[in-house]
Structure formats: C-alpha cells, structure tokens
Amino acid sequence: MHLSSKIILICYKIITMLTAPFFVAFLCYKKRRDPPYGKQVFELLGFYPYEFDSCIWFHGASVGEINSLKPLINKFSELYPQKNLLITTMTTTGAQAARSIRAANTVFMPLDSPCAIRRFYKNFHPEILFIVDTELWPNMLQYAKKYNCRVIIINGRMQEKNCLKYEKNLKIVKDVIASALHKVICVSKEDSDRFKRIGVDSDKVIVAGNIKYDLNLSFELFNKAKDIKNQIKGQVLCCASTHEGEEGICLEVFSRIKKTIPDFKLLVVPRHKSDTEALLKELKKTSFKYICKSTITSNDNFQNNDVIIGDTMGEMSFYFGLSDLVFMGGSFVNIGGHNPLEPAFYALPVLTGPDFHNFKEQFERLIKDGGAFAVKDTEQFEKTCISLLNNQEKLDYAGKKALQILKLGRGSTIKILNEVKKDVK
C-alpha cells in the first residue's frame, strides 16, 4: 500500500472511531418516528447477543437489496445446510424484511468504525462476505483482508459518474477498495468495465445479469387481497413507496381522475412512518374519506373510503393485490425511484416519475416494451392513468409485458451460485 493511502486510511479510522457514538445518537433520533432500533442499537457499535465460530455473511443496505437476496440465500441454505448464514442491513425496515428469511440470522451492520467492525469480525468469523450492489466501506474491506474473509460483490453496479470520481483518486481506491475484492459479479459489461477501470483485476470480474429479476414474492397475501378487490366497486391506483413531497402529487392526480372515473380509489403506501404522517396532514385538507390499513375491520372499509393508507409493514404483496395500476414513488423527489419489478411480478403495469436512476436499466427495459410508463408531471401522470384505466385491454397488455420482461431477465441467481461454489469450502 502506498504511503499516502496509509495516511488517509489512518485518518479515516481515527475520524470514524471518534464520531461513531455521535452518529448512533443521530440515527436513533432520525428513526424516532420509524421502526426504532430498540436494544439492537448496540449492534451499530459491534455488540451482538450471540456469536458464530464461522459463517457466510450477506449484506444488503435496505429493503430492496434484502428482497433481491432472498432467492440466493434460500438456495445457499439448501446447498450448504451446515453453514451459519448471517444477514446484515443498515435500516430498520431492511431488518424487518431480512427476518422473514428463515434460513439466516439477521443483525444490523456495524458502523464503519474500526472498533465496531473489528468486534463484528471477532464475533462472527465470516468466511465469505457477499455484498449486494456496491456497498464499499473502507474499514469493512480492510478488516476482511485481516481476518481472511473473501469479499464478493454480487449484482455489482457502478454508474459512470461514480467511476469518474474513483478515477480521480485511483491510487487510494486501488489500495483500499480494489485490492480487497476477491470477486466482482456484475450486472452488465458496462459495469464490469468500470470496475476494471478502478483497479479490479480482469480475472476477478464476471458478468451474470441482474439478481433483482429473480425475486420471488408471496402469492398468499396477493390472492387474499384479490378476493377483497373483487368485492370493491371501481379501479384502484396504488402509489407505492412514496416519500414526503409526493403525497400532494398523488392526491392532486387522484382528485382529477376521480372527476372522470367517479368510483376510482387511491391506495398510498408510504415508504416511512414519517411519510405516512405527511400524507395524513395533506388528507385532512381534502374532503376525501380515508382510512389506514391498520384500522380496517371489514371489507366495507375498503369500499366506503376514497383513499386507503398502507401503513403496515411487510404487506406490499397484499397492496399490489388490491391494485389495477402501480406508481412507484421516490421518482418525483430526489430519491431515484424504487424497484418496478415487484409490481411486474404480479403482472401490474408500472408508472414512474422522471427520476428513476436507481433502477434505470429495469425501467428502460419495461418502458421500451410497454410494461411501464414514465411521466414528467402531474398532467402527464393523469392522462396516462386515464388512458390505461379506460381501456382494460391496454391495461392487461401492459401488465403482461411487465411480467414478460421480468421473466426474460431471470437466471442471475443460478449463474452466481455456480460461480461462488468455487469459493465455499
């Protein structure tokens, strides 16, 4: 390692070590309205209630990454039943999703502080670390080398703008990040080329497609909701994973469409509890009848309200079962959109706002083949909804195209398994 890289890494370790307790306090404050950390907050500093002699470690930052890991972890548990499987995540909602994967244990990822990271490695002794997408934390990677844990990136993606930033500091990126990676399994050739540009050896980089196409969601909840949907008069637009700033947009579009389609209903599933509170404030300004899913006692509640608020966790499949059309939130605010493949799994047409950079490849494929539609403003949002909802044949066709694109993209999990079998002892 170059001397300049060593100095920068030492400075990073000192800063992260000193600031870790304050950052934990900040995260607790930030999560006060969402599912809280509770006693598990100590896991952020590397203190855990149990330990392993060895394990296979899977890391996904949040809900989307955890959902994409499910098929791989389940296959892994079938192939290696003797192995301890451990999932780490960085959000409370991600942890809730991870706990539904019975094949693995779930804890919070420690902050990238040397003390917390060292305690984690000593506690769980991971043999291999699988990271979904590109969560590249310096201390995590450096201690992986120290404790002989092979780091394998799966579903590796790298945007050109990020690659250019890395190239500006290529010496330290090679020393701290690229040298610590045992293997990088990428989504596309473009991604693989960018990893090579930042110093990852060519023989360590493989292309296997996108694991997110291999998702496997629940039909139990979906079919339960379908039975209720068949009793509801009128069509339903689901605005899924919305963020603060989008509730007004959804309600404005809904009010316009309702003038054309009187029986029309709106289902809003906010991403966070704080977003639910923002939505309720907006609804109080309107004349719409509304109800939260958590307070529904009978099917009449669905019929007798204009707006249903999806305020329960882990029931997205249920909400999709109530829907005719799905708008994916985080795309009218500076978030980058959310996974369109989840509604596509149920053959539902998808709408998105102008900002969908987090799922650019998936949305572009869906939009090109007519399974999804990008809208730039509320006027186009309204027109697109009405065009689809007034033409059942067009609506069904778009849903079928969405499912078709999902099926065509499958197969990455098997490719990844075949590749990583060489690394599991």
C-alpha positions as CSV (number, residue, x, y, z in Angstrom):
1,M,0.0,0.0,0.0
2,H,1.3,3.5,-0.9
3,L,2.3,5.7,2.0
4,S,-0.3,8.4,1.0
5,S,-3.0,5.7,1.1
6,K,-1.9,4.5,4.6
7,I,-2.0,8.1,5.9
8,I,-5.5,8.7,4.5
9,L,-6.8,5.3,5.9
10,I,-5.4,6.1,9.3
11,C,-7.1,9.5,9.3
12,Y,-10.4,7.8,8.2
13,K,-10.1,5.3,11.1
14,I,-9.5,8.0,13.7
15,I,-12.4,10.1,12.4
16,T,-14.9,7.2,12.2
17,M,-13.8,5.9,15.7
18,L,-14.4,9.3,17.3
19,T,-17.6,10.1,15.6
20,A,-19.3,6.7,15.8
21,P,-21.2,7.3,19.2
22,F,-22.5,10.6,17.9
23,F,-23.6,9.1,14.7
24,V,-25.5,6.3,16.6
25,A,-27.3,9.1,18.6
26,F,-28.2,10.8,15.3
27,L,-29.6,7.6,13.8
28,C,-31.7,7.0,16.9
29,Y,-33.1,10.5,16.6
30,K,-33.8,10.1,12.9
31,K,-35.6,6.8,13.5
32,R,-37.8,8.0,16.3
33,R,-40.8,8.0,14.1
34,D,-40.0,4.9,12.1
35,P,-39.5,1.4,13.4
36,P,-36.9,2.1,16.2
37,Y,-33.6,0.2,16.7
38,G,-34.5,-0.6,20.3
39,K,-31.9,-2.6,22.2
40,Q,-30.4,-3.6,18.8
41,V,-28.9,-0.1,18.6
42,F,-25.8,-1.5,20.3
43,E,-25.2,-3.7,17.2
44,L,-24.3,-0.5,15.3
45,L,-21.3,-0.3,17.6
46,G,-20.4,-4.0,17.2
47,F,-22.1,-5.6,20.3
48,Y,-24.2,-8.7,19.5
49,P,-26.2,-11.1,21.6
50,Y,-24.7,-14.2,20.1
51,E,-21.7,-15.4,18.1
52,F,-20.6,-17.9,15.5
53,D,-17.4,-19.9,15.0
54,S,-17.8,-19.3,11.3
55,C,-20.5,-18.0,8.9
56,I,-21.3,-16.9,5.4
57,W,-22.2,-13.2,5.5
58,F,-24.7,-11.5,3.2
59,H,-25.1,-7.7,3.3
60,G,-27.9,-5.6,1.8
61,A,-28.2,-2.0,2.6
62,S,-32.0,-1.7,2.7
63,V,-35.3,-3.4,1.8
64,G,-34.8,-3.6,-1.9
65,E,-31.4,-5.3,-1.6
66,I,-32.6,-7.7,1.1
67,N,-35.6,-8.8,-1.1
68,S,-33.2,-9.4,-4.0
69,L,-31.0,-11.6,-1.7
70,K,-33.9,-13.9,-0.7
71,P,-33.7,-16.4,-3.6
72,L,-29.9,-16.6,-3.3
73,I,-29.9,-17.2,0.5
74,N,-32.6,-19.8,0.2
75,K,-30.7,-21.7,-2.5
76,F,-27.5,-21.3,-0.4
77,S,-29.1,-22.9,2.6
78,E,-30.2,-25.9,0.5
79,L,-26.7,-26.4,-0.8
80,Y,-24.9,-25.8,2.5
81,P,-27.2,-26.7,5.4
82,Q,-24.2,-27.0,7.7
83,K,-23.3,-23.3,7.3
84,N,-24.4,-20.5,9.5
85,L,-25.9,-17.8,7.3
86,L,-25.9,-14.2,8.5
87,I,-27.6,-11.1,7.0
88,T,-26.7,-7.6,7.8
89,T,-28.6,-4.5,6.8
90,M,-28.4,-0.8,7.6
91,T,-32.1,0.1,8.1
92,T,-34.9,-1.0,10.5
93,T,-37.2,-1.7,7.5
94,G,-34.4,-3.8,5.9
95,A,-34.1,-5.7,9.1
96,Q,-37.8,-6.5,9.2
97,A,-37.6,-7.8,5.6
98,A,-34.5,-9.9,6.5
99,R,-36.1,-11.6,9.4
100,S,-38.6,-13.2,7.0
101,I,-35.8,-15.2,5.5
102,R,-35.8,-18.1,7.9
103,A,-32.7,-19.7,6.6
104,A,-30.5,-16.9,8.0
105,N,-29.9,-14.9,11.2
106,T,-30.3,-11.1,11.0
107,V,-28.3,-8.3,12.7
108,F,-27.6,-4.6,11.9
109,M,-24.4,-3.8,10.0
110,P,-22.0,-2.1,12.4
111,L,-21.0,1.5,11.6
112,D,-17.7,1.6,9.6
113,S,-15.7,2.4,12.7
114,P,-12.6,0.3,13.3
115,C,-13.7,-0.7,16.8
116,A,-17.2,-1.8,15.7
117,I,-16.0,-3.5,12.6
118,R,-13.3,-5.4,14.5
119,R,-15.8,-6.6,17.1
120,F,-18.1,-7.8,14.3
121,Y,-15.4,-9.9,12.7
122,K,-14.2,-11.4,16.0
123,N,-17.8,-12.2,17.0
124,F,-19.0,-13.9,13.8
125,H,-15.8,-15.0,12.0
126,P,-17.2,-14.7,8.4
127,E,-15.5,-16.8,5.7
128,I,-17.1,-15.0,2.8
129,L,-18.9,-11.7,2.6
130,F,-21.5,-11.2,-0.2
131,I,-22.3,-7.6,-0.8
132,V,-25.3,-6.7,-3.0
133,D,-24.7,-3.8,-5.4
134,T,-21.8,-1.6,-4.3
135,E,-21.5,-1.0,-0.6
136,L,-17.8,-0.4,-0.4
137,W,-16.8,0.7,3.1
138,P,-13.0,1.1,3.8
139,N,-12.8,-0.4,7.3
140,M,-15.2,-3.3,6.4
141,L,-12.9,-4.2,3.4
142,Q,-9.6,-3.7,5.2
143,Y,-10.6,-5.9,8.2
144,A,-11.9,-8.5,5.7
145,K,-8.4,-8.8,4.5
146,K,-7.0,-9.0,8.0
147,Y,-9.5,-11.7,9.1
148,N,-9.2,-13.7,5.8
149,C,-12.8,-13.1,4.8
150,R,-13.2,-13.2,1.0
151,V,-15.3,-10.3,-0.3
152,I,-17.6,-11.0,-3.3
153,I,-19.7,-8.3,-4.8
154,I,-22.9,-9.6,-6.4
155,N,-25.2,-7.6,-8.6
156,G,-22.3,-5.2,-8.9
157,R,-23.2,-1.9,-10.5
158,M,-21.3,1.3,-11.0
159,Q,-22.5,4.5,-12.6
160,E,-20.2,6.3,-14.9
161,K,-20.2,9.4,-12.7
162,N,-19.1,7.3,-9.7
163,C,-16.4,5.7,-11.7
164,L,-15.0,9.1,-12.7
165,K,-14.9,10.1,-9.1
166,Y,-13.0,7.0,-8.2
167,E,-10.6,7.5,-11.0
168,K,-9.7,11.0,-9.7
169,N,-8.3,9.2,-6.6
170,L,-7.2,6.0,-8.3
171,K,-4.2,5.2,-6.1
172,I,-6.1,5.1,-2.8
173,V,-9.1,3.4,-4.5
174,K,-6.8,0.6,-5.7
175,D,-5.1,0.2,-2.4
176,V,-8.2,0.4,-0.1
177,I,-11.0,-1.0,-2.2
178,A,-10.0,-2.8,-5.4
179,S,-7.3,-4.8,-3.7
180,A,-9.7,-6.1,-1.1
181,L,-12.2,-7.6,-3.6
182,H,-11.9,-11.3,-4.2
183,K,-14.5,-11.3,-7.0
184,V,-17.0,-8.9,-8.6
185,I,-20.1,-10.4,-10.2
186,C,-21.6,-7.6,-12.3
187,V,-25.0,-6.8,-13.8
188,S,-23.6,-5.7,-17.2
189,K,-20.5,-5.5,-19.3
190,E,-20.5,-1.7,-18.8
191,D,-20.4,-2.2,-15.0
192,S,-17.6,-4.8,-15.4
193,D,-15.6,-2.4,-17.5
194,R,-15.9,0.3,-14.8
195,F,-14.8,-2.0,-12.0
196,K,-11.7,-2.8,-14.1
197,R,-11.0,0.9,-14.6
198,I,-10.8,1.4,-10.8
199,G,-8.2,-1.3,-10.5
200,V,-10.0,-4.6,-10.0
201,D,-8.1,-7.4,-11.9
202,S,-9.8,-8.6,-15.1
203,D,-9.8,-12.2,-13.9
204,K,-11.9,-11.2,-10.8
205,V,-14.7,-9.6,-12.8
206,I,-17.6,-11.6,-14.2
207,V,-21.0,-10.6,-15.7
208,A,-24.0,-12.6,-14.6
209,G,-27.0,-10.3,-15.1
210,N,-29.3,-8.7,-12.5
211,I,-30.3,-10.8,-9.5
212,K,-33.3,-8.5,-8.9
213,Y,-35.2,-10.2,-11.7
214,D,-35.1,-13.4,-9.7
215,L,-37.3,-12.1,-6.9
216,N,-40.0,-14.5,-5.5
217,L,-42.8,-12.7,-3.8
218,S,-45.8,-14.0,-1.8
219,F,-49.0,-15.1,-3.6
220,E,-50.7,-15.9,-0.3
221,L,-51.1,-12.2,0.6
222,F,-51.7,-11.2,-3.1
223,N,-54.6,-13.7,-3.5
224,K,-56.1,-12.7,-0.2
225,A,-56.2,-9.1,-1.4
226,K,-57.6,-10.2,-4.8
227,D,-60.6,-11.7,-3.0
228,I,-61.2,-8.3,-1.4
229,K,-60.6,-6.5,-4.7
230,N,-63.3,-8.4,-6.4
231,Q,-65.8,-7.0,-3.9
232,I,-64.7,-3.4,-4.4
233,K,-66.5,-1.3,-6.9
234,G,-64.1,0.7,-9.0
235,Q,-60.5,0.6,-10.0
236,V,-57.5,1.3,-7.7
237,L,-54.3,3.2,-8.3
238,C,-51.5,2.1,-5.9
239,C,-48.8,4.7,-5.1
240,A,-46.1,2.6,-3.6
241,S,-43.1,3.6,-1.6
242,T,-43.9,7.3,-1.7
243,H,-41.7,9.9,0.0
244,E,-42.6,13.2,1.6
245,G,-43.2,15.7,-1.2
246,E,-45.1,13.1,-3.3
247,E,-48.3,12.8,-1.3
248,G,-49.6,16.1,-2.7
249,I,-48.8,15.0,-6.3
250,C,-50.7,11.7,-5.7
251,L,-53.7,13.4,-4.2
252,E,-53.8,16.0,-6.9
253,V,-53.8,13.4,-9.7
254,F,-56.3,11.3,-7.8
255,S,-58.8,14.2,-7.5
256,R,-58.6,15.0,-11.2
257,I,-59.0,11.3,-12.3
258,K,-62.0,10.9,-9.9
259,K,-63.9,13.6,-11.8
260,T,-63.6,11.3,-14.9
261,I,-63.9,8.0,-13.1
262,P,-66.2,8.5,-10.1
263,D,-65.6,5.1,-8.5
264,F,-61.9,5.4,-8.7
265,K,-59.9,4.7,-5.5
266,L,-56.4,5.6,-4.3
267,L,-54.1,3.3,-2.3
268,V,-51.0,5.0,-0.9
269,V,-48.2,3.0,0.7
270,P,-45.6,5.5,2.2
271,R,-42.0,4.4,2.4
272,H,-41.6,5.5,6.0
273,K,-43.8,6.3,9.0
274,S,-42.8,10.0,8.8
275,D,-44.1,9.9,5.2
276,T,-47.4,8.5,6.4
277,E,-47.7,11.4,8.9
278,A,-47.1,13.9,6.0
279,L,-49.8,12.1,3.9
280,L,-52.4,12.3,6.8
281,K,-51.7,16.1,7.1
282,E,-52.4,16.5,3.4
283,L,-55.6,14.3,3.5
284,K,-57.0,16.5,6.3
285,K,-57.1,19.4,3.9
286,T,-59.3,17.5,1.5
287,S,-62.9,16.2,1.5
288,F,-61.8,12.6,0.8
289,K,-62.8,9.8,3.1
290,Y,-59.7,7.9,4.1
291,I,-58.7,5.0,6.4
292,C,-55.4,3.4,7.5
293,K,-55.0,-0.3,6.7
294,S,-54.0,-0.9,10.4
295,T,-57.5,0.2,11.5
296,I,-59.6,-1.7,8.8
297,T,-62.0,-4.2,10.4
298,S,-64.1,-5.3,7.4
299,N,-64.2,-5.3,3.6
300,D,-66.8,-2.5,3.8
301,N,-63.9,-0.2,4.9
302,F,-62.2,-0.7,1.6
303,Q,-65.4,0.1,-0.3
304,N,-66.6,3.1,1.7
305,N,-63.4,5.1,1.6
306,D,-61.8,7.0,-1.2
307,V,-58.2,6.6,0.0
308,I,-56.6,3.6,1.7
309,I,-53.3,4.3,3.5
310,G,-51.0,1.3,3.6
311,D,-49.4,1.9,7.0
312,T,-48.5,-1.8,7.8
313,M,-45.1,-3.3,7.2
314,G,-44.3,-6.4,5.1
315,E,-47.7,-6.4,3.2
316,M,-46.7,-4.9,-0.2
317,S,-47.9,-8.1,-1.9
318,F,-51.3,-7.5,-0.3
319,Y,-51.4,-3.9,-1.5
320,F,-50.5,-5.0,-5.1
321,G,-53.4,-7.5,-4.9
322,L,-55.8,-4.6,-4.4
323,S,-54.4,-2.6,-7.4
324,D,-55.0,-2.2,-11.1
325,L,-52.1,0.1,-11.7
326,V,-49.0,1.0,-9.7
327,F,-47.0,4.2,-9.4
328,M,-43.5,3.7,-7.9
329,G,-42.6,6.5,-5.6
330,G,-39.3,8.2,-5.0
331,S,-39.4,9.3,-8.6
332,F,-40.9,12.8,-8.2
333,V,-38.4,13.7,-5.5
334,N,-34.6,13.3,-5.4
335,I,-34.6,9.6,-4.4
336,G,-34.1,7.8,-7.7
337,G,-37.2,5.6,-7.7
338,H,-38.0,2.1,-6.4
339,N,-38.0,-1.4,-7.8
340,P,-40.6,-1.7,-10.7
341,L,-40.0,-5.5,-10.8
342,E,-42.1,-6.0,-7.7
343,P,-45.4,-5.0,-9.3
344,A,-44.2,-6.6,-12.6
345,F,-44.0,-9.9,-10.7
346,Y,-47.8,-9.7,-10.4
347,A,-48.4,-8.6,-14.0
348,L,-49.2,-5.0,-13.0
349,P,-48.4,-2.0,-15.2
350,V,-46.0,0.4,-13.7
351,L,-45.8,4.2,-13.7
352,T,-42.7,6.3,-12.6
353,G,-41.9,10.0,-12.3
354,P,-38.9,11.5,-14.1
355,D,-36.2,10.4,-11.6
356,F,-35.7,6.6,-11.7
357,H,-31.9,6.4,-11.8
358,N,-31.7,3.7,-9.0
359,F,-33.5,1.3,-11.4
360,K,-32.6,2.8,-14.7
361,E,-31.9,-0.5,-16.5
362,Q,-35.1,-2.1,-15.3
363,F,-37.3,0.9,-16.1
364,E,-35.8,1.4,-19.5
365,R,-36.5,-2.2,-20.5
366,L,-40.0,-2.0,-19.2
367,I,-40.8,1.3,-20.8
368,K,-39.3,0.2,-24.2
369,D,-41.6,-2.9,-24.2
370,G,-44.7,-1.2,-22.9
371,G,-44.8,-2.6,-19.4
372,A,-44.0,0.7,-17.7
373,F,-44.6,4.4,-18.4
374,A,-42.6,7.5,-17.4
375,V,-44.5,10.6,-16.6
376,K,-42.8,14.0,-16.3
377,D,-45.5,15.9,-14.4
378,T,-49.0,15.7,-12.9
379,E,-50.7,16.4,-16.2
380,Q,-49.0,13.5,-17.9
381,F,-49.5,11.4,-14.8
382,E,-53.2,12.0,-15.0
383,K,-53.5,11.4,-18.8
384,T,-51.5,8.2,-18.7
385,C,-53.7,6.8,-15.8
386,I,-56.9,7.6,-17.6
387,S,-55.7,6.2,-20.9
388,L,-54.9,2.9,-19.2
389,L,-57.8,2.7,-16.8
390,N,-60.4,3.4,-19.6
391,N,-59.0,0.6,-21.7
392,Q,-58.9,-2.7,-19.9
393,E,-57.3,-4.5,-22.9
394,K,-54.5,-1.9,-22.9
395,L,-54.1,-2.2,-19.1
396,D,-53.9,-6.0,-19.3
397,Y,-51.4,-5.9,-22.2
398,A,-49.1,-3.6,-20.2
399,G,-49.3,-5.9,-17.2
400,K,-48.4,-8.9,-19.3
401,K,-45.5,-7.1,-20.9
402,A,-44.2,-6.2,-17.5
403,L,-44.3,-9.8,-16.3
404,Q,-42.7,-10.9,-19.6
405,I,-39.7,-8.6,-19.1
406,L,-39.3,-9.9,-15.6
407,K,-39.2,-13.5,-16.8
408,L,-36.7,-12.7,-19.6
409,G,-34.3,-11.2,-17.1
410,R,-34.3,-14.2,-14.7
411,G,-31.3,-16.6,-14.3
412,S,-28.7,-14.5,-12.5
413,T,-29.1,-16.4,-9.2
414,I,-28.1,-19.7,-10.8
415,K,-25.1,-18.1,-12.5
416,I,-23.9,-16.5,-9.2
417,L,-24.3,-19.8,-7.4
418,N,-22.3,-21.7,-10.0
419,E,-19.6,-19.1,-9.7
420,V,-19.4,-18.9,-5.9
421,K,-19.4,-22.7,-5.4
422,K,-15.7,-22.5,-6.2
423,D,-15.2,-20.3,-3.1
424,V,-17.2,-22.2,-0.5
425,K,-15.2,-24.8,1.5
